């Protein structure tokens, strides 16, 4: 009886405490996350339905499992005080960096020309996805310690911290995740008070890096073809150009109201490559049309707006920087994924978080949203 009495007393005390975290949940953030996650499962299922009953449901079962695991990660990351990550940031960064080293050894598995996964029975783990969260945590730690004062020495420390996982990921190679890490780093440094003079220098260095990447032996041939297809979309000999054309055709087929669930010809017949991951937006646009795609993008925009607002009301700088990193991860991923499906951005293999198939990306995205919710729940403590 005694433990129950203590638990009951603690519960009553929590209800009386106006600063208790559970009294300050964000229904908009949670609602957008739930709706987008459900839409993601439907989109993945519709994009992978095949003639056989086993094949048609395998992605459905996997993505549903990943969503449930991700939901657990989101709850965990929202319950444990986010300020503990300030102490754990370097440990998490070290673990993910070690995994990035191991994945390019014989322990890793190669898929589509990239050695980015660990095979775990029927599932695969992609450590590069978890490195996004690790980088957000460690940069938030550094920036909160710097307190808005970034000199050249501190800038070098920030760049070196971000460069290590980027270099390891490019060895796989995975250009998409590398670009997301760049977006996270730049956004967090800007929020953290990066002087204007350094912004110009980093922009020039970044442009040089893009040119260098196009000619780098680290890039696989298909990755280079994807980038050149964006530069020269009239090159019909490039298979990547065909892929973009099929994607644009699928979006056009959707019209205003869409072809209907499971009825899009491009999606149903599998004309769009990787339509369950890289080109998931085409499946949504073809089946639900302009209206459905617009609703999805509105929910994405609302989600990003809430992350931005939570960053502003954070109790401390560490929470603000965490939210800024998560915002960069979601906003850049959405902009690039939708843009490449429409042909206005180069194809880089970046998924549409919460919508595209993928276990590691889904779990990481939901865990990141859990951290944002955590910051909001504890803004009065």
Number of C-alpha atoms within 10 A of each C-alpha: 6 7 8 9 10 11 12 12 12 12 12 11 12 15 13 11 11 13 15 16 21 15 14 16 15 16 10 13 21 14 13 19 20 15 13 19 22 14 17 27 23 18 26 25 22 26 32 24 21 15 8 8 9 10 12 16 17 14 21 22 13 17 25 21 13 21 23 15 17 24 22 16 21 23 18 15 21 25 17 13 16 22 17 9 21 17 13 15 21 17 13 19 22 15 14 22 22 14 20 27 16 17 24 21 11 10 11 22 18 15 9 8 15 19 21 27 24 20 14 8 6 6 13 16 19 21 23 27 23 23 27 29 25 24 25 26 26 25 27 28 23 19 23 19 12 14 12 16 14 19 13 10 8 14 16 12 15 18 15 12 17 22 16 12 25 25 14 21 27 18 20 24 21 25 23 19 23 25 18 22 27 19 19 26 25 19 19 25 24 14 14 23 14 19 16 9 8 13 14 11 10 12 12 10 11 13 11 11 13 11 10 11 15 15 11 12 11 16 20 16 10 14 21 19 18 22 18 18 24 19 12 11 17 11 14 11 9 16 13 23 23 19 21 25 16 20 29 19 18 27 26 17 20 25 16 15 16 22 17 13 15 19 16 26 17 21 26 18 13 16 16 26 17 16 25 26 21 22 27 28 28 32 31 32 28 32 30 26 24 19 15 18 23 14 12 22 16 13 19 20 16 15 23 21 15 21 26 18 14 24 25 17 14 22 16 14 19 25 28 25 27 28 31 27 30 26 26 24 27 23 22 18 22 21 14 23 28 22 15 24 26 21 19 12 16 19 28 20 20 26 25 27 25 28 25 28 30 24 23 19 25 27 24 21 25 25 24 27 27 26 28 30 28 29 28 26 23 23 17 14 9
